Amino acid sequence: MVEATLPREDQDRLLYEREVFGRDVMNVIACEGLERVERPETYKQWMVRNQRAGFRQRVLDQEVMKEVKVKVMKGYHKDFLLDEDSNWMLQGWKGRVMYALSFWEPVPE
């Protein structure tokens, strides 16, 4: 995604690759057991985890979804993905979900 949208010498790109991608890659390649911080899971796995922890999912605001979709259509690369599934806002690249956003609240006891 970065390769298709930003030049290689872009300073913001270099910073992001070093500070975010670099850290994630190092964690996945070099760390095991307790040293490993990141453990990628699907948004559906997170849904089950959150429900078991006593949270319920809030409904996505459809006006916000419409606004975001308009911005994506106007100014983002054609391969950027924005979709919705089970009250999750999905963001991705070339059909692959990379981020999923949702809203949760504690279930009153």
C-alpha positions in Angstrom: 0.0 0.0 0.0 2.8 2.4 0.9 4.8 1.4 -2.1 1.8 2.3 -4.4 1.0 5.7 -2.8 4.2 7.3 -1.5 7.6 7.8 -3.1 10.4 5.9 -1.4 12.3 9.0 -0.3 9.2 10.6 1.4 10.3 11.4 5.0 6.9 10.5 6.5 7.0 7.2 4.8 10.5 6.5 6.0 9.5 7.4 9.6 6.4 5.2 9.5 8.3 2.3 8.0 11.0 2.5 10.6 8.9 3.2 13.7 5.8 1.1 13.0 6.5 -1.5 10.3 10.1 -2.1 11.6 8.9 -2.7 15.2 6.1 -5.1 14.0 8.4 -7.0 11.7 11.1 -7.4 14.4 8.4 -8.6 16.9 7.1 -11.3 14.5 10.5 -12.5 13.3 12.7 -12.3 16.3 10.4 -12.7 19.4 8.7 -15.8 20.8 6.9 -16.6 24.0 6.5 -13.7 26.5 8.8 -11.5 24.4 6.3 -11.4 21.6 4.1 -8.4 22.0 2.0 -8.5 18.9 -0.3 -11.5 18.2 -2.4 -10.7 15.2 -6.0 -12.0 15.4 -8.9 -11.5 13.1 -11.6 -9.0 14.0 -14.0 -12.0 14.5 -11.7 -13.5 17.1 -11.6 -10.1 18.9 -15.4 -10.0 18.8 -15.6 -13.3 20.7 -12.8 -12.1 23.1 -14.6 -8.8 23.9 -18.0 -10.5 24.5 -16.4 -13.0 26.8 -14.8 -10.1 28.7 -18.2 -8.6 29.4 -18.6 -6.0 26.6 -21.3 -5.5 24.0 -20.7 -4.1 20.6 -22.2 -0.7 19.7 -23.8 -0.1 16.3 -21.6 1.9 13.8 -23.0 5.3 13.0 -24.1 5.1 9.4 -23.6 8.8 8.8 -19.9 8.5 9.8 -19.6 5.5 7.5 -21.0 7.5 4.6 -18.7 10.4 5.3 -15.6 8.1 5.4 -16.7 6.3 2.2 -17.0 9.6 0.4 -13.5 10.6 1.5 -12.1 7.3 0.4 -13.7 7.5 -3.0 -12.5 11.0 -3.5 -8.9 10.9 -2.4 -7.6 7.4 -1.8 -5.9 4.9 -4.1 -8.3 2.6 -6.0 -7.0 -0.5 -4.2 -7.8 0.8 -0.7 -10.6 -1.2 0.9 -13.4 0.3 3.1 -16.2 -2.1 4.1 -18.5 -3.0 6.9 -19.2 -6.3 8.5 -21.1 -7.0 11.8 -20.7 -3.4 13.0 -16.9 -3.4 12.2 -15.4 -0.8 9.9 -12.9 -2.7 7.8 -9.9 -1.1 6.2 -7.6 -2.9 3.9 -5.6 -3.1 0.7 -6.4 -5.1 -2.5 -9.2 -7.1 -0.8 -7.2 -8.0 2.4 -8.5 -6.6 5.7 -5.6 -4.9 7.6 -7.5 -3.0 10.3 -11.0 -3.4 11.8 -12.5 -0.7 14.0 -15.5 -1.1 16.3 -17.1 0.4 19.4 -17.7 -1.5 22.6 -19.2 -0.8 26.0 -19.3 -2.7 29.3 -22.5 -4.8 29.9 -24.1 -3.5 33.1 -24.2 -6.1 35.8 
